[in-house]
Amino acid sequence: MAAELHVALVAADREVWSGEATLVVARTTSGDIGVMPGHQPLLGVLESGPVTIRTRDGGTVIAAVHGGFISFADNKLSLLAEIAELSDEIDVQRAERALERAKSDADALAERRADVRLRAAAGR
């Protein structure tokens, strides 16, 4: 089994993060999944949720991901997201305002997106 896997986190408009990792945890329609080197090939649908990437050097990258696909084969993991942003790119005050606005408008989808952004930011 290889000691690391190559990860590419791509949003519709840009490459968000790419590098070597030892573990990636993401939320799929089947539940949370952890992918390590040597994992069985997979193809799944991403749900909105934080994605955690444990980098080769022991660091952690956290991103808020909203929909998309996850694919793994030959120690290459692709996360193809509709929307994705790294935790350090998230404006917490703006996300808090968006959450309050979504709650007052009873907009469950917007509320979920704001909540995911805040959880990702908290994990920095």
N, C-alpha and C positions, 0 to 999 in steps of 0.2 A: 504494500500500500504506500502511495506517495505521501509525503509529509505536508503537502500544501496543494491548494487548488487555485486556478486562475479565475478571478471574478470580474465580471463586467456588469455594472449597474447603469442602465441606459434609460433615459426618459425620452419622450417623443421629440423633444427639442435639443437634447444634448447628452453627452456622456457624463454621468454624474460622478462615477468613481470606477477605477479599474486598478487591479493589483492582485497580489498573492495573499491568500488567506488560509487559515486552518479550520475555520468554522463559519457558517452563515446560517442565521435563523430568520425565517420569514413566515408570514401568515398566508396560507392558501385556503381555498374553498373547503379543503378537507381538514383544516386545522393547521396549527403551527408545525413547521418542519425544520429540522436541523440538517444541514448538509456538510459533511466532512469529506476529505479526500478518500477516494475509493467507494463512495456512495453508489448505489444502483442508479442507472440512468432514470431520469424522470422528466416529465413535462406536466406542469400544473398551472392553474389560474391563481394569480395573486389577489388577495383581498387587501383592503386598506389596512395598514398597520406599520409599525416600525420594523425595519430590517436591521439586524445587528450583524456586523462583519468583524470577526476577530482576525486581525492582520498577522502576517508572518512574524513581524517584530514584536508581537504581544500587545499592540494597540487595539483600539476598538473604534469602528466607524459605525455611526447610527444614521439612518435615513428614514424620512417619512415617505412611504410609498402608497400610492392610491391606484390600485388596479394594475392589470398587466399579466405577464406570463413569467414563469420560471422554468428554466431548462438546464439539465445537467447531463453531461456525457464526457467521458475521457478526461476527467478532472478539470473540466471547463464549465463554470456556472454562469449562466446569463440570466439577468433579471431585467426584463423589458417592461418598463412601467409606463403607464399613461402619464402620471405625474410623479416626480421624485425630487426631494431636496434633502441635502445633508443637514444634520442637526444644527451645525454652526451657521447655516444660512437662514435659519428660521428666526423671524422677528417675533419674540414671545408676546410682547404687548399687542401686536397686530393679531396674532392667533387667538389671544384671550378675547379681544374685541369681536373677532369673527365668531367665536364660540358663543358669546352672549347674544349676538345678533341672530345666530342660527336658532338658539333656544327660544328667543322671543318670537321668531317667525315660524316656529315649529318645523324647521327644515332639517330633517333627520340626516340627510346626506351631507349637508354643509357642517352640521354638528359633528358628525363622524370625522370628516376631514380635519376640522380644527382640533378635535381631541387627539387624533393621531399626530398632528404636528406638535402639539404640546407634549405628548408622551415622548416623542423622539427628541425634542429639545431638552427635556428633563434628563434624558439618558446621556447627555454629552459627557 
